[in-house]
Amino acid sequence: MVVLAVAVIYTVRTPDFWDPETTPPEVHPLILLIPFIFCLVYLTFYPLIDFLFIALSKESDEGLTPFHKFLSSKIINKSKNKILKILIAIVFYLSVFIFPPIILSILGLPL
């Protein structure tokens, strides 16, 4: 989606692609933000949904990859309590995907 938006804006902004008699359509550069935000939201929240699926699923439905099985057996499904499994999944998600960029920003390191 982002690549397509960049290609459209590049094509519109490059005069070599247009006849001299035709004027290219006016595309606002902020149009690029819509697919970028969509992809960013998807990439941000998909792991949380995946971890919650591991926490709420039965052992036979946990996942197809060895990575899912490792996360399930070693981290998320350590407890038999379903609420505790959900909390572990959320804390694991926050500690892997949310807190590191925040801590790096606080320390002043460029992202």
N, C-alpha and C positions, 0 to 999 in steps of 0.2 A: 504494500500500500504506500509506504513512504517512498520507495523507489519510483513508483508510478507518478506520484505527485512531483517528485524532483524532476523526472523526465518531462512532464507537462510544462513545468515552469521553465526548465532549460530550453525547451523547444519554443515556447512563446517569447522568451527573452533573447533568443539568438536570431539576428536579422538574416543570416544566411539561409534559413529555412523558409523564408517568406519571399514572395514576389515583390519587386519594388513598388508595384501599384497597390498592393494589398497591405492593409495595416493589421498587425497581429492583434488578437483579442486582448483585452486588459484583464490580467489575472492578478489578484491581490496576493502578495507574498505570504500573508497570514493563512492562506488556503493550505499551505504546507503543514501548519500546526494541527489541523484536524486529523489527518492520518497518523501523524507523529504521536499525538496524545492518545489516540486509540491504541496504537501499538505499545506505548509506554504503560498504559493501564493494564492491558492484557498481560504484558511481561511481568508486571508487578504483582498482580493478584492471582495468576495461574498457579504459582507454587503454593500459595496458601490453600487454594481449593484442592490441590493435589495432596497436601499434607493432611487436610481435614478428611479427605476421602480415605486415606490410609488409616486415620484414627477411628473412623466410623465404620469401616468395612470389616467383614469377617476375614478370617485368615486365608480362606480360599479365594477371596476377591481382592486381596490387597494390592496387587500390582503384577505387572508382567516382567519387569526388568529386575536384574539383581540389585540395582540401586534402591528400588522401592522395597525389596525384601530386607536389605540391610537397614534402611531407615526404619522400617517397621519393627524389626526384631531388636535392634540396638538402641533406638532413641524413642520413637513415638509410642509404641505399644509395650512399654515396660510395666504398665499397670493394668489391672483388670477393670478399673473404674473408667467408664466412658467419658465422664466429665474431665477427669484428670488427663486422659489421653488427648482430649480436645485442647486443654490448656497447654500440654506439652507441645502439641503441634503448633499452636499459635506462638508460644515462646520461642520455639525452634525457628519458625519463620521470621520472627522479628530479629532474632540474633544473627541470622544468616543474611537476610535481604534488606532489612530496614536500618538496624543500628550501625553497621559498618560505614555506610556513606555519611550518616549523621555524625559519627565520631570523627571520621576523616575531615569533614567540613569544619567541625569545632576546632580540630587541631590545626587548621589552616592549610591542609594539603589540598592541592588542586585535584578535582575529580575528572 
